[in-house]
Amino acid sequence: MKAFRLLLIVTFFLSLFSISKAGGGPENVLVVVNADSWASKTIANEYVRLRNIPPSNVLYLEGISTYETISVDDFRKKILIPTLTYLKKNKLSEQIDCIAYSSDIPYSVNLHSDVAKLSRKLGNTYTPVGAINGMTYLAGLVLAENANYLGRNTNFYSRRMVRVGGPAPKKVKRPSNKEFEQFTKSNKLTKNKKWKEAAAILEPLAKAHPQFAIFHYNLACSYARLNQVEKMMDSLESAYKAGWTNSQHSLKDEDLKPFVKKKKFLTWIAKVKKKEAKLKKFKYKVQPSQAFRHTYQWNRQGKRVTKNGSRYLLSTMLAMTSGRGNSVEEAITSLRRSKQADETHPKGTIYILKNNNVRSRTRERAFEPTVATLKKMGINAEIINGILPKNKKDVMGVVIGSARYPWEGSGSTILPGAIVESLTSTSGVMRERASQTPLSNMIRNGAAASSGTVTEPYALQAKFPLPFIHVHYAKGCSLAEAYYQSLTGPYQLLIVGDPLCQPWASKPKIAVKEIYPGIKLRKSIQLTPLYKGKETDIDRFELYVDGLRVSKAASGKQQLTLNAKKLSVGFHEIRIVAVKSGEIETQGNLIIPIEVIGKNKVPLLTVTPGEKVQWNQSITVKSNCKGAKEILLFHNSRQLGRKKGNQVTFKINPQVLGQGFVTLFVKATVNGKQLQSVPVTIEIVSPRALRAVKMKRKTKLVKGLQLRWKKNRKGVVIKDTRKADWLAKQKLPAKTKFELTGIFEAEEDAVYQFQLNDNCKSRIFIDNVELKPTNKTGWKYLPVHLAKGTHYFGLKGTTSKRPRLRVCFGGKGTYSISEKQFSH
C-alpha cells in the first residue's frame, strides 16, 4: 500500500504536467458520492444536472463505514486513494481541479495515527482532527503521511494580506519546538492555578526571546496572580516593546483585573492604545486574486512557479444531511440558488460584523481594507456593530464573529450566491448535540456556502478565511477559489456549498458552425470556435470528448481537430471550452451531442415505466444491438449491469440510483469495440406519503420507546439510543428476538430518513411498511415519505453476543431516536 501511495504522490502531484490555465468549470470537477446513501445520490443527481457535470466526472464509493468521523488511515484507504486512482485510470488527473463530495461522506478525519509518528510534541492548538475538505486540499502531504499538514501556513496559494507603507515588520526569532512545548506546559499550569510553576517556565523563555510578546505577557499574568506587581509591570512593558497591541484583551483579562484601575497599569494601557491607533493608520491590501489549477505550483511567497512548488486540490462538500445538517430539499434548493446566481453581478451588500468577541477581534485588522477594496470595485460593503445584520434585505455576504448566530431572528434576507461564514469553534461539528450554531443554519436560510472548523480551533486566524474572501469572489473567482485564496491553514475547515458558484463572473459565450446537436459524423473535421469580442480576451480553446480533454488551441489559432474516425460508433458528447485571458481565467463552454456512424448500428435503449418512476417501483431497461456479444448498463460512470447477447433486459431498483433526474445509457461490445447508445433521462420521485394515523382520544403516551422480547412482554422504556451499546445493557441472551416500538410526529409532509447501523439483523417498519435498504453492511439509509401527523415506528431484530444498535431519524438532519421524538 505504501509503495502504491508513493506512486500516486509522484504521478499525481509531483510530475510536471503541461500547464493549463482555468478559472474552473464542470469539466474540472469530480463529484464523489456515497453509493449506499440515497441522500448522497439524490444531491449528486441534482448537482450533475444543474452544472452539466460530465458522466465520467462522477465517482461512486461503496462501503464507507460512517458519515461522521473516519481515521486518517481509512480516509486514505477508502476515500482519497480510490479517488485519485479513479482520476489516473480515466486520464482525468490533468483536468480535475476540485473534488466535490456529496452528503454522507465522513466530514471529519481523526489524525492521531499520523501525529503519533512525529518526533516532537505538538502544542494544544494543533488539534489532531481535520476536515475532509482540508485533508483533500493537502492531499500531497496526507498521502505521504506527513503531519506537517497541521501547519498554519501550508497553503501557498492563499493570497496574503500585506501592509502598505510604514516600517517593515521586525523579524522575530522563532522559538524552537522544545520551547513551544514548554510554553504549552506553562499554559496548562496556569489553567490549574499553578502560577509559580508557570512563571518558572516562562522566565527563561521571555529572556531568550525578548521580541516574542506572548511570552512576556503570559509571564506578567502569572506575576499578577502572585501579586508581584513590579515584576508584572516590567513584563507588561517588555510585552509592549515586543509588539503587544491588544488593549481590549488586557482590560478584560481576569489575571490583570485587580490592577486595571491602578495608575501604572493605566499608563501602560494608554501606550498600548496609542500604538494600536498608529497601526490602524497603516493601510493593508491583499495579493492579487489568482485562478486555480491543481497543476499549478506555488512557493511560500504565494507566487506561481514552474518547479519546486506545492500543489493542491480544491474541495468542498455539496451538502451535510446527517447530524445537525440540512434536509435533502434544503440542500438542493441551495445548489439551485447558487446556479441561479452565476453571472448576475448582484447589487447586494457585504456585511462585516464587529464586536468585542475574540471571534470578531481575530480578523478585525482586515475589516477596513476589505471594505475599502470592495467599494473601490463598486461593491457595496459595510462594517456594522453587532452579531448579525438586522433587517437587511440585500445580504450578499457576511463575516460573523460569534459563537451563536441564529439567522432566523435577524430579519435579514440572504441573496442567491452569498457566502455567509463565521469564526467560531464548532460550526463545522455536525454531530448531534454539539454546541454553537452549525453552518447548516446559514444554508437553510439561503447561503450558497458556509463553513466552520470540525473541532476546537482556538480562534486562530490561519484556520479561517480572511474577510478578503469577498474580494476574490467579487473579482469573479469561483466560490472554491475564493475560499482557499483567503485561508492559510485549511486542514480543519469544513466548507459546504457549490464550488462553481460565480456571481460576479462574466463567462465567455462561444459558438461553432461546423457541428450542431445530433449531427452524424464519419470522418475528421476541423472546428473553429467563434467568440464575440476581442481576440485577446481569450487565452485558448479546449476540446473535450465524453468529458475528457483531448486538445487545445491558443486564441488566434483556434482550429480544433475532432477526429470521428478514432471514436466508436454511437453517441458522444463534444464540449468546447473557452478560457479568458487575465489572472482570473474565467471559462465558458459549449456542449454539443453528436453521433458517429459506421458499419455497425447504434445500440437502442428503452426504459419503462416511463419518464417518471416512483422509488418503490421497478425499472425495466431493454436494449438491443445487432452483432453485440454483451451489453453493459451505466448511470454516469457506474456500471449497473452486464449481460451477454444482443438483446438484453435489466431490472433496476430505483433506490440504487437515488432520487431526481437520472441519465442511463448502454455500451454494446461489437467486434471488440464499445458502442454507446443515446442516453435516456428519467425522473425518480417519492411515492405518495404514508398517511398519518389517528390516535384514540384517551390514549396516554409515555415518553421514550418500548423494548419488548419473549420473556418481557410488558417491555422496558428506552429513553436514549445515542450509544450503540444501549441494547447490550439490557442483557438479553444472544439470539433473542426483540421489538422496539414507538410513536412520532412528522412536522410536515416531506421525505424523512432513518439511518440504521447494527449487528442484530434489524428491520425497520413505519406504519407497518418495511423500509428496505440497498446495502447489507455499514450504515443503511432509509428514506420514507410521510404525511404531516402521527406515525408508528417499529424495529424487529435478533440479538448477537455483543449487540450493537444505532438508529437515527430526521428530516432536517438526523438524530438518535430518543424520548425527545418518540413516545409509546
GUSE-415062 format. One record per residue (C-alpha): residue number from 1; x, y, z. Coordinates in steps of 0.5 Angstrom, whole numbers. Layout:
N
{NUM {X Y Z}},
...
# end
This chain:
824
{1 {0 0 0}},
{2 {6 5 2}},
{3 {9 4 -5}},
{4 {3 5 -9}},
{5 {1 11 -5}},
{6 {8 14 -6}},
{7 {7 12 -14}},
{8 {1 17 -13}},
{9 {4 22 -10}},
{10 {9 22 -15}},
{11 {5 22 -21}},
{12 {-1 26 -19}},
{13 {3 32 -15}},
{14 {10 32 -17}},
{15 {11 30 -24}},
{16 {10 36 -29}},
{17 {4 36 -33}},
{18 {3 41 -39}},
{19 {1 47 -35}},
{20 {-6 49 -37}},
{21 {-10 55 -34}},
{22 {-17 55 -32}},
{23 {-22 59 -28}},
{24 {-26 53 -26}},
{25 {-32 49 -30}},
{26 {-36 43 -30}},
{27 {-30 39 -34}},
{28 {-26 41 -28}},
{29 {-30 38 -22}},
{30 {-30 31 -20}},
{31 {-37 29 -16}},
{32 {-35 24 -10}},
{33 {-42 20 -8}},
{34 {-43 15 -2}},
{35 {-46 10 -6}},
{36 {-50 7 0}},
{37 {-54 13 1}},
{38 {-60 16 -2}},
{39 {-59 23 0}},
{40 {-52 23 -3}},
{41 {-54 20 -9}},
{42 {-60 25 -10}},
{43 {-56 31 -8}},
{44 {-51 29 -13}},
{45 {-56 27 -19}},
{46 {-59 35 -18}},
{47 {-52 38 -18}},
{48 {-49 34 -24}},
{49 {-56 36 -28}},
{50 {-55 43 -25}},
{51 {-48 44 -27}},
{52 {-47 39 -33}},
{53 {-42 35 -30}},
{54 {-40 30 -35}},
{55 {-42 23 -33}},
{56 {-34 21 -33}},
{57 {-33 26 -27}},
{58 {-38 22 -22}},
{59 {-35 17 -17}},
{60 {-39 13 -13}},
{61 {-35 10 -7}},
{62 {-38 4 -3}},
{63 {-37 1 4}},
{64 {-36 8 7}},
{65 {-37 6 15}},
{66 {-39 12 17}},
{67 {-42 19 16}},
{68 {-38 23 21}},
{69 {-31 22 23}},
{70 {-26 17 20}},
{71 {-19 15 22}},
{72 {-14 18 17}},
{73 {-11 11 15}},
{74 {-18 10 13}},
{75 {-19 16 10}},
{76 {-13 15 5}},
{77 {-15 8 4}},
{78 {-23 8 3}},
{79 {-23 16 0}},
{80 {-17 19 -2}},
{81 {-13 14 -6}},
{82 {-19 11 -9}},
{83 {-21 18 -12}},
{84 {-14 19 -14}},
{85 {-14 12 -17}},
{86 {-20 14 -21}},
{87 {-17 20 -24}},
{88 {-11 17 -26}},
{89 {-14 11 -29}},
{90 {-19 15 -33}},
{91 {-14 20 -35}},
{92 {-17 26 -31}},
{93 {-11 28 -27}},
{94 {-9 33 -31}},
{95 {-16 37 -32}},
{96 {-19 36 -25}},
{97 {-18 42 -20}},
{98 {-24 40 -15}},
{99 {-27 35 -11}},
{100 {-34 36 -9}},
{101 {-36 31 -4}},
{102 {-44 30 -4}},
{103 {-47 28 3}},
{104 {-46 23 8}},
{105 {-38 22 6}},
{106 {-35 23 13}},
{107 {-34 30 14}},
{108 {-28 30 20}},
{109 {-22 26 20}},
{110 {-18 23 26}},
{111 {-11 25 25}},
{112 {-8 21 31}},
{113 {-4 16 28}},
{114 {0 21 23}},
{115 {1 25 29}},
{116 {4 20 33}},
{117 {9 19 28}},
{118 {12 26 30}},
{119 {19 26 33}},
{120 {16 32 37}},
{121 {10 34 41}},
{122 {5 39 39}},
{123 {2 45 42}},
{124 {-5 45 44}},
{125 {-7 49 39}},
{126 {-5 43 34}},
{127 {-11 39 35}},
{128 {-11 33 31}},
{129 {-18 33 28}},
{130 {-18 35 20}},
{131 {-24 37 16}},
{132 {-25 32 9}},
{133 {-24 39 5}},
{134 {-17 41 8}},
{135 {-15 34 8}},
{136 {-16 33 1}},
{137 {-14 40 -1}},
{138 {-7 38 2}},
{139 {-7 31 -1}},
{140 {0 31 -2}},
{141 {2 31 5}},
{142 {-3 27 7}},
{143 {-1 21 2}},
{144 {6 22 5}},
{145 {3 21 12}},
{146 {7 28 13}},
{147 {3 31 19}},
{148 {6 38 17}},
{149 {-1 39 14}},
{150 {-3 41 21}},
{151 {1 48 20}},
{152 {-2 55 20}},
{153 {2 56 13}},
{154 {1 50 9}},
{155 {-3 54 3}},
{156 {2 58 -1}},
{157 {-4 59 -6}},
{158 {-7 64 -1}},
{159 {-7 71 -2}},
{160 {-3 74 4}},
{161 {-5 81 7}},
{162 {1 86 6}},
{163 {2 93 9}},
{164 {3 99 5}},
{165 {8 104 7}},
{166 {11 104 14}},
{167 {17 101 17}},
{168 {18 94 15}},
{169 {16 89 20}},
{170 {21 86 25}},
{171 {24 79 24}},
{172 {23 75 30}},
{173 {27 69 32}},
{174 {22 64 32}},
{175 {22 59 39}},
{176 {25 52 38}},
{177 {20 46 38}},
{178 {22 45 45}},
{179 {21 52 47}},
{180 {14 51 45}},
{181 {13 45 49}},
{182 {15 49 55}},
{183 {10 54 53}},
{184 {4 50 52}},
{185 {6 47 59}},
{186 {6 53 62}},
{187 {-1 54 60}},
{188 {-3 48 63}},
{189 {0 50 69}},
{190 {-4 57 69}},
{191 {-10 53 68}},
{192 {-9 49 74}},
{193 {-7 56 78}},
{194 {0 54 79}},
{195 {2 61 78}},
{196 {9 60 81}},
{197 {11 54 77}},
{198 {8 57 70}},
{199 {13 63 72}},
{200 {19 59 73}},
{201 {18 56 66}},
{202 {16 63 62}},
{203 {22 67 65}},
{204 {28 63 61}},
{205 {23 64 55}},
{206 {22 71 56}},
{207 {29 72 57}},
{208 {31 68 51}},
{209 {26 71 46}},
{210 {26 79 48}},
{211 {22 80 42}},
{212 {16 75 43}},
{213 {11 79 46}},
{214 {6 73 48}},
{215 {12 70 53}},
{216 {12 77 57}},
{217 {5 78 57}},
{218 {4 71 60}},
{219 {9 72 65}},
{220 {6 78 67}},
{221 {0 75 68}},
{222 {3 70 73}},
{223 {6 75 77}},
{224 {0 79 77}},
{225 {-3 72 80}},
{226 {3 72 85}},
{227 {2 79 87}},
{228 {9 81 85}},
{229 {7 88 82}},
{230 {13 91 80}},
{231 {15 84 76}},
{232 {8 85 73}},
{233 {9 92 70}},
{234 {16 90 68}},
{235 {14 84 64}},
{236 {8 88 61}},
{237 {13 94 59}},
{238 {17 88 55}},
{239 {11 86 52}},
{240 {9 93 50}},
{241 {16 93 47}},
{242 {16 87 43}},
{243 {9 89 40}},
{244 {3 87 44}},
{245 {-3 91 41}},
{246 {-9 88 44}},
{247 {-11 93 50}},
{248 {-18 90 50}},
{249 {-16 83 52}},
{250 {-11 86 57}},
{251 {-17 91 60}},
{252 {-22 84 61}},
{253 {-16 79 63}},
{254 {-18 76 69}},
{255 {-11 76 71}},
{256 {-10 83 71}},
{257 {-17 85 74}},
{258 {-14 87 80}},
{259 {-10 92 77}},
{260 {-14 96 71}},
{261 {-15 102 75}},
{262 {-8 103 78}},
{263 {-4 109 76}},
{264 {2 105 73}},
{265 {-3 100 69}},
{266 {-7 106 66}},
{267 {0 109 64}},
{268 {2 102 60}},
{269 {-5 101 57}},
{270 {-5 108 54}},
{271 {1 107 51}},
{272 {-1 100 48}},
{273 {-8 104 45}},
{274 {-3 109 42}},
{275 {1 104 39}},
{276 {-6 101 36}},
{277 {-8 108 34}},
{278 {-2 108 30}},
{279 {-2 101 27}},
{280 {-9 103 25}},
{281 {-7 109 20}},
{282 {-3 104 16}},
{283 {-6 101 10}},
{284 {-7 94 8}},
{285 {-8 90 2}},
{286 {-8 83 -1}},
{287 {-4 80 -6}},
{288 {-8 80 -13}},
{289 {-13 74 -14}},
{290 {-11 68 -18}},
{291 {-14 63 -22}},
{292 {-13 56 -19}},
{293 {-11 50 -23}},
{294 {-8 43 -19}},
{295 {-2 43 -24}},
{296 {0 50 -22}},
{297 {6 50 -17}},
{298 {6 56 -11}},
{299 {12 58 -7}},
{300 {12 61 0}},
{301 {11 68 -2}},
{302 {5 66 -6}},
{303 {8 66 -13}},
{304 {7 61 -18}},
{305 {13 58 -20}},
{306 {15 52 -25}},
{307 {19 48 -20}},
{308 {20 46 -13}},
{309 {13 49 -11}},
{310 {7 46 -8}},
{311 {1 43 -11}},
{312 {-6 43 -8}},
{313 {-13 40 -10}},
{314 {-20 45 -9}},
{315 {-25 41 -5}},
{316 {-32 43 -2}},
{317 {-38 39 1}},
{318 {-44 40 -3}},
{319 {-49 38 3}},
{320 {-49 36 10}},
{321 {-56 32 11}},
{322 {-54 28 18}},
{323 {-53 30 25}},
{324 {-54 38 25}},
{325 {-55 38 18}},
{326 {-60 40 13}},
{327 {-66 37 9}},
{328 {-64 34 2}},
{329 {-69 39 0}},
{330 {-66 45 3}},
{331 {-59 42 0}},
{332 {-62 42 -7}},
{333 {-65 49 -6}},
{334 {-58 52 -4}},
{335 {-55 49 -10}},
{336 {-60 51 -15}},
{337 {-60 58 -12}},
{338 {-52 58 -13}},
{339 {-53 56 -20}},
{340 {-58 62 -21}},
{341 {-53 67 -18}},
{342 {-48 66 -23}},
{343 {-46 72 -27}},
{344 {-52 76 -24}},
{345 {-47 81 -22}},
{346 {-51 82 -16}},
{347 {-52 89 -12}},
{348 {-53 87 -5}},
{349 {-48 89 1}},
{350 {-42 85 4}},
{351 {-43 86 12}},
{352 {-38 85 16}},
{353 {-40 85 24}},
{354 {-35 88 29}},
{355 {-36 86 37}},
{356 {-31 85 43}},
{357 {-32 78 42}},
{358 {-25 75 41}},
{359 {-28 71 35}},
{360 {-29 78 32}},
{361 {-23 81 34}},
{362 {-18 76 31}},
{363 {-20 78 24}},
{364 {-21 86 26}},
{365 {-15 88 22}},
{366 {-17 86 16}},
{367 {-24 89 16}},
{368 {-23 96 14}},
{369 {-18 95 8}},
{370 {-23 89 6}},
{371 {-29 94 6}},
{372 {-25 100 2}},
{373 {-22 95 -3}},
{374 {-30 92 -5}},
{375 {-32 100 -5}},
{376 {-27 101 -10}},
{377 {-29 96 -14}},
{378 {-36 98 -14}},
{379 {-39 93 -9}},
{380 {-43 95 -3}},
{381 {-39 94 4}},
{382 {-41 96 11}},
{383 {-38 95 18}},
{384 {-43 94 23}},
{385 {-43 93 30}},
{386 {-47 87 33}},
{387 {-47 80 32}},
{388 {-52 79 25}},
{389 {-54 85 20}},
{390 {-61 87 23}},
{391 {-67 88 18}},
{392 {-62 88 12}},
{393 {-66 85 5}},
{394 {-59 86 1}},
{395 {-54 81 4}},
{396 {-49 78 -1}},
{397 {-44 76 4}},
{398 {-43 76 12}},
{399 {-37 76 16}},
{400 {-39 74 23}},
{401 {-35 73 30}},
{402 {-40 70 35}},
{403 {-41 63 38}},
{404 {-48 63 37}},
{405 {-52 67 31}},
{406 {-58 64 29}},
{407 {-60 68 23}},
{408 {-68 67 24}},
{409 {-68 73 29}},
{410 {-64 78 25}},
{411 {-70 80 20}},
{412 {-65 80 14}},
{413 {-65 77 7}},
{414 {-59 73 4}},
{415 {-59 73 -3}},
{416 {-57 68 -8}},
{417 {-50 66 -8}},
{418 {-48 69 -2}},
{419 {-42 67 3}},
{420 {-44 67 10}},
{421 {-39 65 15}},
{422 {-37 66 22}},
{423 {-30 65 26}},
{424 {-33 60 32}},
{425 {-30 54 35}},
{426 {-36 49 33}},
{427 {-40 51 27}},
{428 {-37 45 23}},
{429 {-38 40 28}},
{430 {-44 37 25}},
{431 {-45 31 30}},
{432 {-52 32 34}},
{433 {-52 36 41}},
{434 {-46 39 39}},
{435 {-46 47 42}},
{436 {-46 53 38}},
{437 {-49 55 31}},
{438 {-48 50 26}},
{439 {-46 52 19}},
{440 {-53 49 16}},
{441 {-57 54 19}},
{442 {-54 59 14}},
{443 {-55 54 8}},
{444 {-62 53 11}},
{445 {-63 61 11}},
{446 {-61 62 4}},
{447 {-53 62 4}},
{448 {-49 59 -2}},
{449 {-44 57 2}},
{450 {-42 57 10}},
{451 {-36 54 14}},
{452 {-33 52 20}},
{453 {-28 48 24}},
{454 {-29 41 26}},
{455 {-26 41 33}},
{456 {-24 47 37}},
{457 {-19 52 33}},
{458 {-17 56 39}},
{459 {-19 62 35}},
{460 {-13 62 30}},
{461 {-14 67 24}},
{462 {-10 62 20}},
{463 {-16 57 21}},
{464 {-21 61 18}},
{465 {-22 66 12}},
{466 {-20 73 12}},
{467 {-25 78 10}},
{468 {-22 79 3}},
{469 {-25 72 1}},
{470 {-31 77 -1}},
{471 {-26 81 -5}},
{472 {-23 75 -9}},
{473 {-31 73 -10}},
{474 {-33 80 -13}},
{475 {-27 79 -18}},
{476 {-30 73 -21}},
{477 {-27 68 -18}},
{478 {-31 61 -16}},
{479 {-33 60 -9}},
{480 {-28 55 -8}},
{481 {-22 59 -11}},
{482 {-25 65 -6}},
{483 {-25 61 0}},
{484 {-18 58 -1}},
{485 {-15 64 -3}},
{486 {-17 67 4}},
{487 {-14 61 8}},
{488 {-7 60 10}},
{489 {-8 54 15}},
{490 {-14 50 12}},
{491 {-14 43 15}},
{492 {-19 44 20}},
{493 {-24 48 16}},
{494 {-31 45 13}},
{495 {-33 48 7}},
{496 {-41 47 5}},
{497 {-43 49 -2}},
{498 {-43 50 -9}},
{499 {-35 50 -11}},
{500 {-37 53 -18}},
{501 {-42 59 -16}},
{502 {-39 65 -19}},
{503 {-44 71 -18}},
{504 {-39 76 -21}},
{505 {-36 72 -27}},
{506 {-37 74 -34}},
{507 {-36 68 -38}},
{508 {-34 68 -45}},
{509 {-40 66 -50}},
{510 {-38 62 -56}},
{511 {-41 58 -62}},
{512 {-38 54 -67}},
{513 {-41 53 -74}},
{514 {-38 46 -77}},
{515 {-43 42 -72}},
{516 {-49 42 -69}},
{517 {-53 38 -64}},
{518 {-55 31 -67}},
{519 {-50 32 -73}},
{520 {-48 25 -75}},
{521 {-40 25 -77}},
{522 {-36 19 -80}},
{523 {-29 23 -81}},
{524 {-25 28 -78}},
{525 {-27 35 -78}},
{526 {-24 42 -76}},
{527 {-27 46 -71}},
{528 {-27 54 -71}},
{529 {-29 57 -64}},
{530 {-33 63 -65}},
{531 {-32 69 -60}},
{532 {-36 76 -60}},
{533 {-31 80 -57}},
{534 {-23 82 -58}},
{535 {-19 76 -60}},
{536 {-14 78 -54}},
{537 {-20 77 -49}},
{538 {-19 69 -50}},
{539 {-13 66 -48}},
{540 {-14 59 -51}},
{541 {-20 54 -53}},
{542 {-20 47 -51}},
{543 {-24 41 -54}},
{544 {-27 35 -49}},
{545 {-30 29 -52}},
{546 {-34 25 -47}},
{547 {-31 29 -41}},
{548 {-24 28 -43}},
{549 {-20 34 -45}},
{550 {-16 32 -52}},
{551 {-13 38 -55}},
{552 {-13 46 -54}},
{553 {-11 51 -59}},
{554 {-9 58 -57}},
{555 {-13 64 -59}},
{556 {-12 67 -66}},
{557 {-10 59 -68}},
{558 {-16 56 -65}},
{559 {-18 51 -70}},
{560 {-19 44 -66}},
{561 {-19 37 -69}},
{562 {-25 33 -68}},
{563 {-23 26 -71}},
{564 {-29 22 -71}},
{565 {-25 16 -74}},
{566 {-22 15 -67}},
{567 {-29 15 -64}},
{568 {-33 9 -63}},
{569 {-40 9 -67}},
{570 {-45 12 -63}},
{571 {-47 17 -58}},
{572 {-41 22 -56}},
{573 {-41 29 -52}},
{574 {-37 34 -55}},
{575 {-35 40 -51}},
{576 {-31 47 -53}},
{577 {-29 51 -47}},
{578 {-26 58 -48}},
{579 {-21 60 -42}},
{580 {-21 68 -42}},
{581 {-14 72 -41}},
{582 {-12 75 -35}},
{583 {-11 73 -27}},
{584 {-18 70 -26}},
{585 {-18 66 -33}},
{586 {-26 65 -33}},
{587 {-28 60 -37}},
{588 {-35 58 -41}},
{589 {-37 52 -45}},
{590 {-41 50 -51}},
{591 {-44 43 -50}},
{592 {-46 39 -57}},
{593 {-48 32 -57}},
{594 {-46 28 -64}},
{595 {-47 21 -67}},
{596 {-41 18 -70}},
{597 {-44 13 -76}},
{598 {-40 7 -79}},
{599 {-41 0 -81}},
{600 {-45 -2 -74}},
{601 {-51 1 -72}},
{602 {-52 5 -65}},
{603 {-55 0 -59}},
{604 {-62 2 -58}},
{605 {-65 3 -51}},
{606 {-72 4 -48}},
{607 {-74 5 -40}},
{608 {-80 3 -37}},
{609 {-85 5 -34}},
{610 {-83 12 -37}},
{611 {-80 19 -36}},
{612 {-83 19 -28}},
{613 {-81 13 -24}},
{614 {-83 12 -16}},
{615 {-77 10 -12}},
{616 {-82 4 -10}},
{617 {-83 1 -17}},
{618 {-78 -3 -21}},
{619 {-75 0 -27}},
{620 {-74 -4 -33}},
{621 {-69 -3 -38}},
{622 {-69 -6 -45}},
{623 {-63 -6 -50}},
{624 {-61 -9 -57}},
{625 {-55 -8 -62}},
{626 {-54 -12 -68}},
{627 {-48 -16 -67}},
{628 {-47 -15 -60}},
{629 {-43 -20 -55}},
{630 {-45 -16 -49}},
{631 {-49 -10 -47}},
{632 {-47 -6 -41}},
{633 {-52 -1 -37}},
{634 {-49 5 -34}},
{635 {-51 11 -29}},
{636 {-46 16 -30}},
{637 {-39 13 -29}},
{638 {-42 7 -25}},
{639 {-44 0 -28}},
{640 {-51 -2 -26}},
{641 {-51 -9 -30}},
{642 {-48 -13 -35}},
{643 {-51 -18 -40}},
{644 {-49 -23 -45}},
{645 {-52 -23 -52}},
{646 {-55 -17 -57}},
{647 {-62 -17 -54}},
{648 {-62 -16 -46}},
{649 {-67 -14 -40}},
{650 {-64 -10 -34}},
{651 {-69 -10 -28}},
{652 {-66 -4 -23}},
{653 {-68 -2 -16}},
{654 {-69 6 -17}},
{655 {-67 7 -10}},
{656 {-60 5 -12}},
{657 {-60 11 -17}},
{658 {-62 16 -12}},
{659 {-68 21 -13}},
{660 {-68 26 -18}},
{661 {-66 26 -25}},
{662 {-62 20 -27}},
{663 {-59 19 -34}},
{664 {-58 12 -36}},
{665 {-54 9 -43}},
{666 {-51 3 -45}},
{667 {-45 1 -48}},
{668 {-45 -5 -53}},
{669 {-39 -9 -55}},
{670 {-39 -11 -62}},
{671 {-32 -13 -65}},
{672 {-28 -11 -59}},
{673 {-31 -4 -59}},
{674 {-36 -1 -55}},
{675 {-42 3 -58}},
{676 {-45 8 -54}},
{677 {-53 9 -54}},
{678 {-56 16 -54}},
{679 {-58 17 -46}},
{680 {-65 17 -43}},
{681 {-66 21 -38}},
{682 {-72 19 -33}},
{683 {-74 23 -26}},
{684 {-74 18 -20}},
{685 {-80 21 -15}},
{686 {-82 19 -8}},
{687 {-89 15 -8}},
{688 {-95 18 -4}},
{689 {-94 20 3}},
{690 {-96 15 8}},
{691 {-102 17 12}},
{692 {-102 20 19}},
{693 {-105 15 24}},
{694 {-111 17 28}},
{695 {-110 16 36}},
{696 {-115 15 40}},
{697 {-117 21 44}},
{698 {-116 18 51}},
{699 {-109 15 49}},
{700 {-104 16 55}},
{701 {-97 16 52}},
{702 {-90 15 56}},
{703 {-84 19 53}},
{704 {-79 14 50}},
{705 {-79 8 46}},
{706 {-82 1 49}},
{707 {-77 -5 48}},
{708 {-80 -12 49}},
{709 {-78 -19 48}},
{710 {-81 -26 49}},
{711 {-79 -26 57}},
{712 {-81 -19 58}},
{713 {-88 -17 54}},
{714 {-89 -11 58}},
{715 {-83 -8 56}},
{716 {-78 -3 58}},
{717 {-77 4 57}},
{718 {-72 6 53}},
{719 {-70 14 53}},
{720 {-64 15 49}},
{721 {-60 11 44}},
{722 {-54 15 42}},
{723 {-49 10 45}},
{724 {-49 4 41}},
{725 {-49 -1 47}},
{726 {-55 1 50}},
{727 {-59 -5 48}},
{728 {-53 -9 51}},
{729 {-54 -6 57}},
{730 {-61 -9 57}},
{731 {-57 -16 58}},
{732 {-61 -20 53}},
{733 {-59 -27 52}},
{734 {-56 -28 45}},
{735 {-60 -30 39}},
{736 {-66 -27 43}},
{737 {-72 -24 38}},
{738 {-74 -17 40}},
{739 {-78 -11 38}},
{740 {-77 -3 39}},
{741 {-83 1 38}},
{742 {-86 8 39}},
{743 {-90 14 36}},
{744 {-87 20 33}},
{745 {-90 26 30}},
{746 {-88 29 22}},
{747 {-88 36 23}},
{748 {-89 37 15}},
{749 {-91 33 9}},
{750 {-84 31 7}},
{751 {-79 26 6}},
{752 {-75 24 12}},
{753 {-70 19 13}},
{754 {-68 13 18}},
{755 {-61 11 19}},
{756 {-59 4 22}},
{757 {-52 1 24}},
{758 {-53 -5 28}},
{759 {-51 -13 28}},
{760 {-58 -15 30}},
{761 {-61 -16 23}},
{762 {-65 -11 25}},
{763 {-71 -9 20}},
{764 {-75 -2 21}},
{765 {-82 -1 19}},
{766 {-86 5 19}},
{767 {-94 5 19}},
{768 {-93 -3 18}},
{769 {-89 -1 12}},
{770 {-82 -4 12}},
{771 {-76 0 9}},
{772 {-71 -4 6}},
{773 {-64 -2 5}},
{774 {-60 -2 -2}},
{775 {-54 -5 2}},
{776 {-52 -10 7}},
{777 {-46 -7 11}},
{778 {-45 -1 15}},
{779 {-50 5 15}},
{780 {-56 4 12}},
{781 {-60 10 9}},
{782 {-68 9 9}},
{783 {-72 15 6}},
{784 {-79 15 7}},
{785 {-85 20 5}},
{786 {-89 22 11}},
{787 {-95 26 11}},
{788 {-96 31 17}},
{789 {-98 28 23}},
{790 {-97 22 28}},
{791 {-94 15 25}},
{792 {-92 9 28}},
{793 {-85 6 29}},
{794 {-83 -1 29}},
{795 {-76 -5 29}},
{796 {-75 -12 30}},
{797 {-68 -16 31}},
{798 {-65 -21 34}},
{799 {-59 -20 39}},
{800 {-52 -22 38}},
{801 {-47 -24 43}},
{802 {-45 -17 44}},
{803 {-51 -13 41}},
{804 {-50 -6 38}},
{805 {-55 -2 35}},
{806 {-56 5 33}},
{807 {-62 9 30}},
{808 {-62 16 27}},
{809 {-68 20 25}},
{810 {-70 26 22}},
{811 {-72 31 16}},
{812 {-67 37 17}},
{813 {-61 33 20}},
{814 {-62 26 23}},
{815 {-61 25 31}},
{816 {-61 19 35}},
{817 {-68 16 37}},
{818 {-70 18 44}},
{819 {-75 21 49}},
{820 {-75 27 45}},
{821 {-78 25 39}},
{822 {-81 18 41}},
{823 {-87 16 46}},
{824 {-91 10 46}},
# end
